[in-house]
Amino acid sequence: MDGSDPAAVKTVDVKAQPAAQLPAAASGYYKLKTVFRGEDECLEGNRIDGNSTLAGAAFQDTCQDVDGQAWSFTKRPDGYYTLRTKFLGEDKCLEGNQVAGKVLGGAAFLDTCKEVTGQMWKFVKAGDNLFRLQTKFREKEGECLEGNRFAPESVLKGASFMDKCQNVTGQLWYVTAIPA
C-alpha cells in the first residue's frame, strides 16, 4: 500500500490462521479483487517480457473480459493451491516474491510451474468472504500478497507484491466466480 489513501486502512485480525476453504466448487475461473481497489479492479497475470506492462509483474487493472484476469486454483495434496491464468495456461503459476527480490524488484509474477514454495498459496480467512493470500515461501515471515494502485508513484509502480501482513485493505482479497 502506498499510504496515500486513508480509506485503504481497515482493522482486521491478522493473527496466523489455518488455510481457509475457497468458495464451494472452486473449479473453473475466478476474478481476484481487493477491498482496497474495489469491484472494478482485478488482479491481472502478465507475461515476463520487457514489452509487457510492468515488465511482466502481476497488477491490479480495470476488470475486463480478458484471460489474464481469469484465475484457476488447483489444490495440492499439502493443502496449498497453485494459481494460474487462462491467458498463460497450465505451465505458468503465480509466484510470490521477496520484496526487493532479484526478479522484478520483488513483484509477484507468473513463472514456469515448479515445486517451489513461492508458488504454493494459502487462502487465509480474513472475514466474511475475504481472504489473505500467503505463500509457503513467505508465510513464516508473516507476509501477504498486496494488491496495489497501478500508478508511477505507487510501490513498484503498482505491481502486486508480498508485504508484512497488516491491517490494510490491499491485502484483503475476495474471489468472484466467472460464469461459464
Residue pairs with C-beta under 8 A, 6 or more apart in sequence:
1 8
1 36
1 146
1 148
1 155
1 163
1 168
1 170
2 148
2 149
2 151
2 153
2 154
2 155
4 153
5 36
5 149
7 169
8 36
8 168
8 169
8 170
9 167
9 168
9 169
10 35
10 167
10 168
10 169
10 172
11 167
12 126
12 127
12 130
12 167
12 172
13 126
14 126
14 132
14 165
14 166
14 167
16 124
16 139
16 142
17 124
17 125
18 124
19 79
19 80
19 122
19 123
19 124
20 123
20 124
20 125
20 131
21 123
22 73
22 81
22 123
22 175
23 129
23 175
23 177
25 177
26 73
26 75
27 72
28 72
28 177
28 178
28 180
29 70
29 71
29 72
29 86
29 177
29 178
30 70
30 71
30 72
30 73
30 175
30 176
30 177
30 178
31 42
31 43
31 63
31 69
31 70
31 71
31 175
31 176
31 178
32 42
32 43
32 71
32 173
32 174
32 175
33 39
33 41
33 42
33 43
33 63
33 147
33 173
33 174
33 176
34 41
34 43
34 60
34 147
34 169
34 170
34 171
34 172
34 173
34 174
35 130
35 169
35 170
35 172
35 174
36 147
36 149
36 168
36 169
36 170
36 172
37 60
37 147
37 149
37 170
39 63
40 62
40 63
41 60
41 61
41 62
41 63
41 147
42 60
42 61
42 62
42 63
42 64
42 69
43 58
43 59
43 60
43 69
43 71
43 147
43 160
44 58
44 59
44 60
44 61
44 66
44 68
44 69
45 58
45 68
45 69
45 71
45 84
45 85
45 87
45 88
45 92
45 94
45 110
46 52
46 53
46 54
46 56
46 57
46 58
46 59
46 68
46 109
46 110
47 56
47 87
47 88
47 110
48 55
48 56
48 104
48 109
48 110
48 111
49 55
49 56
53 59
53 61
54 104
54 107
54 156
54 157
54 158
54 159
55 104
56 104
56 109
56 110
57 104
57 107
57 108
57 109
57 156
57 159
57 160
58 94
58 107
58 108
58 109
58 110
58 159
58 160
59 107
59 148
59 150
59 158
59 159
59 160
60 147
60 148
60 149
60 150
60 158
60 160
61 69
61 150
63 69
66 87
67 85
67 86
67 87
68 85
68 86
68 87
68 88
69 85
70 85
70 86
70 87
70 178
71 83
71 84
71 85
71 86
71 94
72 83
72 84
72 85
72 86
73 81
73 82
73 83
74 81
74 82
74 84
75 81
76 82
76 120
78 120
79 122
80 120
80 121
80 122
80 136
81 120
81 121
81 122
81 123
82 93
82 94
82 113
82 119
82 120
82 121
83 93
83 94
83 119
83 121
84 90
84 92
84 93
84 94
84 110
84 113
85 92
85 94
85 110
88 110
90 113
91 112
91 113
92 110
92 111
92 112
92 113
93 110
93 111
93 112
93 113
93 114
93 119
94 108
94 109
94 110
94 119
94 121
95 108
95 109
95 110
95 111
95 116
95 118
95 119
95 135
96 108
96 118
96 119
96 121
96 133
96 134
96 135
96 137
96 138
96 143
96 145
96 162
97 103
97 104
97 106
97 107
97 108
97 109
97 118
97 161
97 162
98 106
98 137
98 138
98 162
99 106
99 143
99 161
99 162
99 163
100 106
103 109
103 111
104 156
104 159
105 156
105 159
106 156
106 161
106 162
107 156
107 159
107 160
107 161
108 145
108 159
108 160
108 161
108 162
111 119
113 119
116 137
117 135
117 136
117 137
118 135
118 136
118 137
118 138
119 135
120 135
120 136
120 137
121 133
121 134
121 135
121 136
122 133
122 134
122 135
122 136
122 139
123 131
123 132
123 133
124 131
124 132
124 133
124 134
124 144
125 131
126 132
126 171
126 172
127 172
129 174
129 175
130 172
130 173
130 174
131 172
131 173
131 174
131 175
132 144
132 145
132 165
132 171
132 172
132 173
133 144
133 145
133 171
133 173
134 143
134 144
134 145
134 165
135 143
135 145
135 162
138 162
141 164
142 164
142 165
143 162
143 163
143 164
143 165
144 162
144 163
144 164
144 165
144 171
145 160
145 161
145 162
145 171
145 173
146 160
146 161
146 162
146 163
146 168
146 170
146 171
147 160
147 170
147 171
147 173
148 154
148 155
148 156
148 158
148 159
148 160
148 161
148 170
149 158
150 157
150 158
151 157
151 158
152 158
155 161
163 171
165 171
